Amino acid sequence: MSAIDNAEAVEDKGTHRPRLGVGAGDVERRVLSTRDLVEILRREVTERVQAADQYALLGQSAAAERLRAEAAVLETQLEN
């Protein structure tokens, strides 16, 4: 969810100026397409699998299994 949230963030172009009041500085977030969401999920799966492989090489089987389980959950979303 954080990867999607980060992708929706609007890029700061250095023109931000502080404003007073609740919500005065709010900006509309980017709207992601289905393709964007699929790419984010694929990237997250890949990162978890690669990290799991590294943990396994280091003998950290519990951490590797946790990451593989997370990758499997994300993959189910790609199948839908």
Backbone as CSV, one residue per row, in Angstrom:
resi,resn,N_x,N_y,N_z,CA_x,CA_y,CA_z,C_x,C_y,C_z
1,MET,0.820,-1.187,0.000,0.000,0.000,0.000,0.872,1.262,0.000
2,SER,1.986,1.222,0.690,2.840,2.412,0.726,3.450,2.702,-0.635
3,ALA,3.759,1.664,-1.415,4.315,1.882,-2.758,3.287,2.582,-3.643
4,ILE,2.028,2.189,-3.524,0.961,2.835,-4.296,0.767,4.263,-3.805
5,ASP,0.755,4.434,-2.500,0.601,5.776,-1.924,1.727,6.696,-2.391
6,ASN,2.950,6.195,-2.401,4.088,6.999,-2.865,3.958,7.349,-4.342
7,ALA,3.469,6.416,-5.147,3.316,6.666,-6.579,2.241,7.711,-6.861
8,GLU,1.281,7.831,-5.968,0.212,8.814,-6.142,0.650,10.225,-5.750
9,ALA,1.753,10.330,-5.049,2.219,11.640,-4.577,2.578,12.539,-5.751
10,VAL,2.280,13.801,-5.590,2.604,14.786,-6.620,4.031,15.248,-6.395
11,GLU,4.789,15.338,-7.473,6.189,15.742,-7.391,6.297,17.197,-6.968
12,ASP,7.181,17.475,-6.014,7.436,18.844,-5.561,8.423,19.496,-6.515
13,LYS,8.011,20.562,-7.130,8.861,21.249,-8.105,9.623,22.418,-7.474
14,GLY,9.700,22.425,-6.157,10.447,23.467,-5.463,9.704,24.788,-5.346
15,THR,8.441,24.800,-5.664,7.665,26.038,-5.593,6.753,26.067,-4.379
16,HIS,6.939,25.101,-3.498,6.076,25.015,-2.318,6.335,26.183,-1.369
17,ARG,5.273,26.828,-0.982,5.361,27.897,0.019,4.371,27.574,1.133
18,PRO,4.799,27.731,2.359,3.908,27.425,3.478,2.632,28.258,3.410
19,ARG,1.517,27.600,3.740,0.227,28.278,3.801,-0.385,27.988,5.156
20,LEU,-1.182,28.884,5.617,-1.821,28.720,6.913,-3.213,28.136,6.743
21,GLY,-3.652,27.409,7.749,-5.001,26.867,7.749,-5.007,25.383,7.429
22,VAL,-6.006,24.702,7.960,-6.123,23.267,7.756,-6.385,22.984,6.285
23,GLY,-5.538,22.157,5.684,-5.713,21.754,4.298,-5.322,22.805,3.275
24,ALA,-4.793,23.943,3.712,-4.469,25.029,2.778,-3.382,24.623,1.790
25,GLY,-2.499,23.736,2.185,-1.408,23.326,1.307,-1.661,22.011,0.594
26,ASP,-2.874,21.461,0.733,-3.181,20.184,0.098,-3.221,20.313,-1.418
27,VAL,-2.750,19.287,-2.078,-2.833,19.225,-3.540,-3.467,17.885,-3.912
28,GLU,-4.083,17.858,-5.069,-4.691,16.628,-5.544,-3.607,15.608,-5.869
29,ARG,-3.851,14.366,-5.505,-2.877,13.304,-5.765,-3.031,12.796,-7.180
30,ARG,-1.963,12.179,-7.705,-2.017,11.581,-9.040,-3.013,10.428,-9.051
31,VAL,-3.674,10.257,-10.162,-4.568,9.120,-10.345,-3.797,8.075,-11.146
32,LEU,-3.679,6.885,-10.585,-2.912,5.815,-11.226,-3.826,4.961,-12.103
33,SER,-3.305,4.572,-13.234,-4.048,3.686,-14.127,-3.896,2.245,-13.638
34,THR,-4.680,1.362,-14.215,-4.554,-0.059,-13.898,-3.157,-0.550,-14.259
35,ARG,-2.645,-0.081,-15.378,-1.289,-0.461,-15.806,-0.259,-0.015,-14.759
36,ASP,-0.405,1.210,-14.238,0.504,1.701,-13.197,0.466,0.790,-11.978
37,LEU,-0.732,0.413,-11.557,-0.885,-0.431,-10.377,-0.260,-1.809,-10.597
38,VAL,-0.451,-2.370,-11.775,0.128,-3.675,-12.092,1.658,-3.596,-12.060
39,GLU,2.220,-2.534,-12.630,3.679,-2.367,-12.622,4.216,-2.239,-11.202
40,ILE,3.508,-1.506,-10.368,3.924,-1.349,-8.973,3.895,-2.703,-8.271
41,LEU,2.817,-3.462,-8.452,2.718,-4.777,-7.815,3.820,-5.716,-8.300
42,ARG,4.082,-5.716,-9.593,5.153,-6.576,-10.124,6.500,-6.207,-9.536
43,ARG,6.759,-4.913,-9.437,8.026,-4.444,-8.864,8.141,-4.872,-7.396
44,GLU,7.047,-4.758,-6.662,7.059,-5.153,-5.248,7.302,-6.659,-5.100
45,VAL,6.690,-7.464,-5.980,6.909,-8.911,-5.943,8.379,-9.216,-6.214
46,THR,8.923,-8.608,-7.256,10.321,-8.833,-7.625,11.259,-8.454,-6.488
47,GLU,11.023,-7.313,-5.879,11.891,-6.864,-4.778,11.845,-7.844,-3.617
48,ARG,10.656,-8.351,-3.297,10.541,-9.283,-2.175,11.223,-10.612,-2.484
49,VAL,11.054,-11.104,-3.692,11.685,-12.374,-4.063,13.204,-12.238,-4.038
50,GLN,13.726,-11.143,-4.573,15.176,-10.934,-4.563,15.705,-10.804,-3.141
51,ALA,14.984,-10.084,-2.308,15.409,-9.945,-0.915,15.339,-11.294,-0.201
52,ALA,14.308,-12.075,-0.495,14.179,-13.404,0.116,15.358,-14.289,-0.272
53,ASP,15.763,-14.219,-1.527,16.930,-14.995,-1.969,18.188,-14.594,-1.202
54,GLN,18.342,-13.304,-0.988,19.515,-12.818,-0.245,19.466,-13.294,1.213
55,TYR,18.295,-13.202,1.831,18.159,-13.682,3.210,18.446,-15.184,3.296
56,ALA,17.966,-15.929,2.323,18.207,-17.378,2.321,19.702,-17.675,2.231
57,LEU,20.423,-16.927,1.387,21.874,-17.111,1.280,22.590,-16.824,2.595
58,LEU,22.008,-15.936,3.376,22.605,-15.567,4.666,22.130,-16.452,5.806
59,GLY,21.323,-17.461,5.469,20.834,-18.368,6.499,19.668,-17.828,7.301
60,GLN,19.046,-16.792,6.817,17.907,-16.180,7.519,16.605,-16.713,6.909
61,SER,16.339,-17.980,7.151,15.211,-18.637,6.498,13.859,-18.067,6.915
62,ALA,13.712,-17.646,8.159,12.425,-17.089,8.606,12.106,-15.795,7.855
63,ALA,13.098,-14.939,7.713,12.899,-13.683,6.984,12.629,-13.962,5.511
64,ALA,13.328,-14.930,4.945,13.130,-15.292,3.540,11.715,-15.810,3.310
65,GLU,11.243,-16.654,4.185,9.888,-17.203,4.052,8.826,-16.116,4.197
66,ARG,9.052,-15.181,5.111,8.098,-14.081,5.292,7.993,-13.264,4.008
67,LEU,9.130,-12.953,3.405,9.119,-12.177,2.170,8.497,-12.956,1.020
68,ARG,8.745,-14.244,0.958,8.132,-15.063,-0.096,6.618,-15.136,0.084
69,ALA,6.178,-15.185,1.333,4.735,-15.193,1.606,4.105,-13.866,1.178
70,GLU,4.784,-12.757,1.466,4.283,-11.448,1.039,4.206,-11.383,-0.487
71,ALA,5.228,-11.888,-1.167,5.245,-11.890,-2.627,4.080,-12.720,-3.167
72,ALA,3.794,-13.840,-2.536,2.700,-14.699,-2.981,1.350,-13.996,-2.844
73,VAL,1.173,-13.256,-1.766,-0.081,-12.508,-1.575,-0.215,-11.452,-2.665
74,LEU,0.861,-10.739,-2.942,0.816,-9.711,-3.990,0.531,-10.341,-5.355
75,GLU,1.109,-11.508,-5.616,0.885,-12.179,-6.891,-0.576,-12.548,-7.090
76,THR,-1.281,-12.867,-6.011,-2.714,-13.186,-6.147,-3.485,-11.969,-6.688
77,GLN,-3.034,-10.780,-6.353,-3.688,-9.575,-6.848,-3.419,-9.373,-8.329
78,LEU,-2.279,-9.842,-8.808,-1.955,-9.738,-10.227,-2.787,-10.709,-11.067
79,GLU,-3.238,-11.771,-10.448,-4.034,-12.783,-11.157,-5.478,-12.340,-11.349
80,ASN,-5.926,-11.384,-10.554,-7.339,-10.944,-10.623,-7.563,-9.946,-11.711
